[in-house]
């Protein structure tokens, strides 16, 4: 080994010693729940100022169903921060995150093996496909009877490797979206939304009517009090709108 080889080896050893270990950009905890569902807790270490959460919770029923020829999984998703308030669950005796339990039901296409073992797949799926803003946008469209563009119901698509480029990509099959949008569950969900809106308007109307009745009652009481006051102090009724005296 020449002098230069020895020098280069020592230099490489020094560089390796001084190199700061790269911090992981996420942490994923996966487990099987007592009901047989798969649960994933994805903690994102990438700081995004546009998000008010750093953890995505996903629960998947591993028994898929076929819609428009595609395997689709029923799932629930929620978002929260690790520093969120925790409450004691009397059933489990454990402290649990409040927002974690505020889940939304969704339908997804997924490779459950990749969702545990493929870092690139995990990050695109949990960070991008399941972005709170994206998911809520799809769910809002699903509650519109005739949304502009494609229909989706509560189907939000999935992630897969492209057969052409080999690159990972988000996917959305419009045939699945159409089938989900027209499913009995989503038809009922849209009907429930209409009923909730009508009840809200009806409650507002009743509230205004009660206020109106109360205002009329208050006016009558005020007029009666003024009449008694005028009689006691010698004011004329014509002076009702005049505060200058007798």
N, C-alpha and C positions, 0 to 999 in steps of 0.2 A: 504494500500500500504506500503510495507516494505521499509526500508532505502535504500536497494540495488535497488529496483524498482524506487524510486525517483531519486537516483544517475544516474541510467541508462537512465531515461527519460531526465534529465538535460544534460547528456552527448550527447545524440542523438540530442537534440535541439541545442547544441553548434556546433556539427558536421554539422548539416544542415545549420546553420548560416554561418559557415566558408567555406562551399562547394562552389566552383566556378561553376557557371552555365555553362553547356556544350554548346559550340558554335555549331550552325548548320553547316553541311558540304556542304550545297548547298542552293540556293534560286531559286524557280521556279515561274515565272510569266506566267499565261495562260490567253488568251483572244480570243474572236471571232472577226475576221476581217470583214470589210464591205462586202467583197466578200463571206462571209460564212465560210471561212477556219479557222482552229484553229491554233493559234500561241503560241509557247512556247519559253520562254527565260530562259535557265538553266544556272545560275551562279555557278560555281564550286569553293568552298572555299578550296578544297584539293590542295595543291601545288604540281604540277607535273613538274619537270624541263625539261621533254621531250616534253612538249606542249608549243606552243607560243600563246596559247589562254586560257581564263578562262570562256568564255561564248559560249554556243551552242544555235543557233537559229534554231527552227524547225517549219515549216508551213505545215499543213496537210489538204488535202481535205477530209472532213468527209464522202464523198460519195464513198465508196469502190467499187472495181470491183472484179470479181471472175476470178482467173487464176489458172489453174490446180486444180480446186476444192477448192482453198484457197482464203479467203478475203484479198485483198491487197489494200493498200492506196497509192495514189500518194502524194509525199511530196517534200519539198525543205529544204535544210540544209546549214548552214554556221557557221563559227567559227570566233570569234574576242575577243579582250581584252577590259575590261571596260575602260582602259586608252588609247585606240586607238584614232586616230584622228577622229574628228567628223566634218562633213560638213553640211552647211545649205541647206535644201531641199526647193527650192522656191515654190514647189507645196503645201507643208504642213506648211512651215514657221518654221519647227522644225530642231534642230540639230540631225543628224543621223550618225551612224557609217558606215564608208566606206566599211569595210570588211563584214559587216552584209548583205549588198545587193549582195555580190558576192556568190550567192547560187548555189548549185548543185542539179539537179533533181534526186530523188531516189524513189524506191518503197519499202514499208515496210509492215510488219505485226505487228499490235499493238492493244492493248486494250486501247481505248481512255479514258475510265473511270479510269483505273489504272494509266494511264499516268498523271493524275491530282491528284489522291487521295492516291496512294500507294507509300510511300517513297522508299521502296526497289526496286519496279518496276521502278520508275522514275530514280533512280541512275544508275541501270544496263543499262537501255535503253539509257539515255542521256550521261552517262559517258563512257560506254563501247561499246554498239552497235553502237553509233554515234560518236565514236572516229574518229577524222579527218583522221588519218593514216589508220584506218580500212576501212572507207568509200572510200577514194581515191584509196585504193588497189583494192576494188571491182569494182569501176568505170573503172580503167585501164584494168582489166580483161575483162570487158564488151566490150571494144573497140578492143579486140583481136578476130580475126575470129575463131581461134581454140586454146583457152587457155589451158594450162596444167591443168588437173584435171577437176573440175566442171565448167559449164557455169553459168553466172549470169546476164548478161545485166547490168541494173542499180538497180537490186533487191539486197538488203543487208540483208534480213532476218527479224527477230523480236525477241521478248522476250515473254516467257510464263512460267507458272508454270507446272512443270513436273507432269504428271498423275501418275507416279510411285513413285517418291520421295517427291513430293510436293514442291520441291525447284525451285527457279527461274533459268532460263537458257536462253541463246541465242539459237535461232533456225534458220535453213536455210533448206528450202525444195528444193531439186535439181530439182524436176519436175517444180516448179515455175521458178527457175533460167533458166531452159532449154527453157520454154515458153517465158520468157522475152527476153532471148538472141536472139531468132529467130523471135521476133516481128518485124513488118515493121519499127517501130521507131528506133530500135537498128541496124537493117540492114542498114538503111539510115545513122545513126550516124557513123558506121564503114566506110561506103563509103565516107562520108564527111571527115573523118580522113585521108583516103588514098589520097583524092584530095588535102587536105591541105598540106600533106607531099610532094606531087608531085609539087605543086605550090611553096613550099619553096625551093625545089631543083632546080626548073626551074629559080626562081628569083636569086638564088646563081650563077647559070651558066651565066645568063645574066649580073650579076654584074661583074663576072670574065672577060667576053668578053669585057665589057665596059672598065674595067681596062687595059685589054690587048691592046685595041685600043688606049687608052690614053697613054700607055707606048710607043707604036710604034710612036705615034705623038710626044711625048716628045723626043724620041731618034732622030727622023728626025730633029726636031728643034735644038737640041743640036749639031748635026753634022753640020748643016748649020751655026750656030753661030761660031763653031770652024773653019770652012772653011774660013769665012769672017775674023776672027781674024788672021788666018795664013797669008792670003793675005795682010792684013794691016801691019803685023809685020815681014814678010819675013820668016816665018816658012815653011818648006817643008811638004807636006802631009805625007811623010814617017815618019815624026817626031810626028805623031799624038799620038802615044802611049809612047812617050819619053818626060819626063818633065825636061830634063837636059839643054835645051836651043837650040839655033840655031846651 
